Structure formats: structure tokens, C-alpha cells
């Protein structure tokens, strides 16, 4: 090998070593700048609220801002498509839930699937409630089913396709053999408003978003989707108690980063979520939203 070729090769090796060292340093130095959490549902929905409770504390611990961006639309597909194509450096996260698994099997030609993401944290279970407008002369699930069979013009406030409330509603309608007219919504907040004004007559929504409206009489809860009764609604039976145990499928809330994110970075994010979920104030805030802590 000629001297000039050797020097060139040696220089190239040195540059490559510098690049590897720099990449390793970037990973061990994580996080050193702003992080973005893209939420696929509307602001002030339960996913948005629960996410902010967790990320606000994590931001405080890490001394780095974590910006939560609500990006609803296309049943969450817009947000997940964006994050799946983001640079896998650990600075872009997203919510993962039932729709992350369901949507690729509902919609054709998506550019992403659940395999596009690496899980970084599972935080809580999110029970829902079957709620109706107070004008309906029903107080139990059985009475409601009988009423709808006699009054097929009752309108369903339909949650985003693929979301856990949507799947809960689908299981409920399948179990009761009810045929209803569905009015689609992009998130729980507008559905709740329309239910209270009687534009739609029933829906299934996270308990934390409607407990105050139920307790005020603005709507009625017939049952909760949960393994036990909710502390926020102790007088409302579970779906199992109401006679429909197959409907008691409780959704979970988790988070992920783009596939290809370095393992050292993934490990740091996982450790961060685990640390946050041990903070009493975080757990108390989540419990106020009727979210129970995730446990394996």
C-alpha cells in the first residue's frame, strides 16, 4: 500500500471513529433538548390530559421541555403516520393504544403499523362509562336495550374509529344485537357537549371526562367498563354486574418512539416513565381522571 493511500485510509478511519464516538455521546447525553409528544386525539380528551400529567413531571425531572401536540384527524392515522416517519433519535414520541393495533387492520394502505414504533412506557388503564341523555326514561343497561329496540331513532355519539371507546361500543352493540344510527366524532369532548344538549342520546366515554356531568345530573351513567366499580362513580355497576361481562374490556394507555431509535435512548425513556409513575402526585392526578395505575 502506498504511503498516500495509507494516510487517506487512516484519516477515513479516524473520521469514522469520530462519528461513532459522537453518536454514542449523543445517546448517553440524552435528553439535551426539547422533546415532542404527538397525541392522535383532540386536546382536553382523556389521552391528552393523562399524557400531560405524566410528561409535565418527566419534563421537571429531566429539566427538558416536553411539548404535547394534539393532532386529531383520520382516527389517529395522521399523528401515527407523522411519528412513524420522524427521525428515530428519541426526541419524537407518540401515544400507543388499542387503535394503534386496530387501525392497520381497518384501513387499507397505511404507511405505518404497530411495528413502526418501539414501546417506551405503559402508564394506566382507562375505564369508560356508558352514558345517556337524562331525558331517556332508563336507569339500567337492560332498560336501555329495551328502550332502543322500541325507539330505533336513538342516536349514538360515535367515538373515533379504532379508539377504545369505539371498540367498546362495537362489543356492546354486538352483545345486545342493537342497530342504531351513529353520528361520528373526532374525540370525546365534542361528543360530550352534543350529548348534554341532546343532539345525540348515548355514547361511551372515559369516566374522568364525564364524572362531574354525571354527578350534576347533566347525563346518566348506566354502567362502567372496568373490572371494579369506579371510585368516582361508586353507585354505577360494571358491565359484568349489568349482565354483559363480554363488554368489560378495559383499554390501556402507553407510549412509543419510532422504530430504529437507539436502545440506549429507549432504555433512558423507559426508565423515565417508570420513575414518573412512582411519584405520588402523578398517581393521585391520574386517579382523579379515573385512570388506574398500570401493573404487570
Buried (B, 14 or more C-beta within 10 A) or exposed (E): EEEEEEEEEEEEEEEEEEEEEEEEEBBEEBBEEEBBBBBBBBBBBBBBBBBBBBBBBBBEEBEBEBEBBBBBBBBBBBBBBBBBEBEBBBBBBBBBBBBBEBBBEEEEEBEBBBEBBBBBBBBBBBBBBBBBBBEBEBEEBBBBBEBBEEEEEBBBBBBBBBBBBBBBBBBBBEBBEBEBEBBEBBBBBBBBEBBBEEBBBBBBBBBBBBBEBBEEEBBBBBBBBBEEBBEBBEEBBBBBBBBBEEBBBBBBBBBBBBBEBBEEBBEBBBEBBEBBBEBEEBBEBBBBBBBBEBEE
